[in-house]
Amino acid sequence: MISHAPNPDLLAKAETLAEALPYMQRYAGQTFVVKYGGHAMGDAEAATDFAEDIVLLKAVGINPIVVHGGGPQIGAMLKAQGIESRFVDGLRVTDAATMKTAEMVLSGAINKEIVSWITKAGGRAVGISGKDGRLVTVSKVLHPTDDLGFVGEPDDIDIRVLDTISKAGMIPVVAPIGVGPDGETYNINADTMAGALAIATGAERLFLLTDVAGVLDKAKNLLSDLTPSQIKMLREDGTITGGMIPKLETCIDAVEGGVDAAVVLDGRVPHAMLIEIFTRQGAGTLVRQG
């Protein structure tokens, strides 16, 4: 006999969606750029949740653009090939052999895996890199003491390929690879890439999904809202250090470049992005102009 008793899980989801509806409608037609970090990709269940969230955003009328990292995966492949990695100020020194491997991992294995996750979740995704359609033209990153090799930063962005994909009802998944003025291939920091695309597309939100809860104070409490001036003070007093510094610099550049807000989120938390967007309490650390 078929039971018609209400399913508690389904009821909870329905109530959550009902609460979220006004927030969903608020962002219809807007662009969200989502950076999916290399460390946040390590769990299959979390990857499935991420893909389902991206498909839901598209379904409610938001245009998501996914930019992915892949540092740990590149490091593992280089190690398997016997190529030693060296970093300067958090950037991987990238000679020709390293660049070839980085492109293979980023534009190949990782990019297509994310496309596959989105497809399994019921969406339609197109995997590209910054080289496709000359999406991202870069200039070489110049370091005062070291030659970083083929490490670039976005210099010019042509968003037509992104517009074409989004308007066709599909989701762009972008590998952080760009093309130099003479056609050379360059590796780009994924946070930097995501921030530049958010500015160029006039995105409403930039999300940096990583493997930390957000920005923490010295007592390890989450700081839920910050302004660029507050970030500067926290950096000066030593609260913000290490890898969080370049992430927050990307957030500051984005909001000063016209993005309404940027958010640092823990990509390992189930549906953290939806909690941030569609609930009153939010999640992670939101950066917005004061």
Buried (B, 14 or more C-beta within 10 A) or exposed (E): EEEEEEEEEEEEEEEBBEEBEEBBEEBEEBBBBBBBBBBBBBBEEBBBBBBBBBBBBBEBEBBBBBBBBBBBBBBEBBEEEEBEEEEBEEBBBBEEEBBBBBBEBBBEEBBBBBBBBBBEBEBBBBBBBBBBBBBBBBBBBEEEEEEBBBBBBBBBBBBEBBBEBBEEEBBBBBBBBBBBEEEBBBBBBBBBBBBBBBBBBEBBBBBBBBBBBBBBEEEEEBBBEBBBEBBBEBBEEEBBEEEBBBBBBBBBBBBEBEBBBBBBBBBBBEBBBBBBBBBEEBBBBBBBEE
